[in-house]
Amino acid sequence: MLKQGFHELNTERMQKGLEPFANPRNATAGLIRQLDSKEAAGKPLDARFYDVLHMEGSLPECHVEVLEQFERWGLKTDTFNAECSSLQQIEERYDALVDQREKLAYEVDGLVIKVAHLQLRESLGVRQRSPRWALAWKFPPRQEVSRITDIVVQVGRTGKLTPVALLEPVDVGGVTISRASLHNEDEIHRKDVRVGDTVKVARAGDVIPEVQSRVAAPEDHREGAFKMPSTCPACGGEVSREGAYHVCRNGLSCPPQLIGRIVHYASREALDIRGLSEQTSRQLVEKGLVRNLADLYRLTKDNLASLEGFAHKSAMQLHEAIHQSRKPSLDRFVYSLGIPHVGKHAAQVLADYFPSMERLSCARQDELRSVPGIGDEIATSVEGFFRDEQNRSILRELLGAGISIQEPPVQKQDRPLRGKTFVFTGSLERHTRSEVEQAVERLGGRTSSSVSSNTDFVVVGENPGRKLDEAKEQGVRIIEEAELESMLK
Ligand SMILES: [Zn+2]
């Protein structure tokens, strides 16, 4: 998104009374997540192309040739791409870019140095998600001076309270900053910043702006030191301290935390409710349509059609998607509850061990701890979660709202994919990704999003991504949809 387009978009939003986007990156992400692609189509978005993930036949030898080919196809590439053959040339390139940075039409936070020779890239390989043949060189953060007009406290999705400085608007490298994070109370005291102080504000790339330090000023009169509130600004609930942070203890009675739980509940690896985005969840909570997770199942088509940005069709689709989520497998349901420290894998281990939700929710800590793969932290967390009256009532309400958990269809001993890990790449012809993932999990297998030494099978569909190359590099067995189907029979 060009800077110009970003400013116009924000001006338009503010005129409509909407919250402006913090930076072009957030604005872009927000726009392309829109349910209705027509919404995004009219917006000032642009694209630069820089890589080929998969190609039939052989690639050219050099990255530069790839870029030239893009140009011939009419795909835009970055005008600042340059071939360098020494460290000194790279340094010169960096310095030149730092100088031109403010004049560019779009935001940049640094440059990427890549090996141009594609065969060399292949032999250098990839470690986790970072290739060994590319390196980011970030620009120094930009700083400006402004004055703190107030310090407010925001409540996050986990209940964490974050103090935020409200600033006299200041232009930092082309973006107007009027708020900046202060992280936590200790940080504020360490930097000794107070309301009324003049401070240095920094913005590095797309990172949230932060107050870096106080600019020493004549010490005539300063406001008192900042104190975190003892009650949650979002719900009035009790606040307690956890390490350096203050946390609201009101759980799902606290709107931002309820929104966070809905988003998790609906996420792809949990109950996979398509169309229930963060924005939609927020609207549902703010309009009072959803006060707990079970309320999701009481939403009518009219309720959904009344949401901003929802056409009749998308409301029908979301209603259907919510309805479809009523029959989760036990492990997905356990994961979807958002029990602290219980990720996808732990949820699966627990679902393997305990035959029903009922048994799991009554399990004592020592029993939980005896489950292979479950440590103290998870055991304590699980017991604590189900002992909490609020959580128990959510569970009752969900079951009362028609959730029917599908207990594992086969006994533990005949779960043929037990201990096997699957990674998927590309789109399958006859099944959706989450269908096959659930099928693999029902038979005791695991699914993962990245190829590692623990991967047993990489399932390849149409237009596979880099994972296919990684599988080849690491010698992981590659299978196609038909073979997967025969394993799932
Ligand atoms: Zn709260």
Boltz pocket constraint, residues with backbone or C-beta under 6 A from the ligand:
constraints:
  - pocket:
      binder: B
      contacts: [[A, 155], [A, 232], [A, 233], [A, 234], [A, 235], [A, 236], [A, 237], [A, 248], [A, 249], [A, 250], [A, 251], [A, 253], [A, 254], [A, 255]]
      max_distance: 6.0
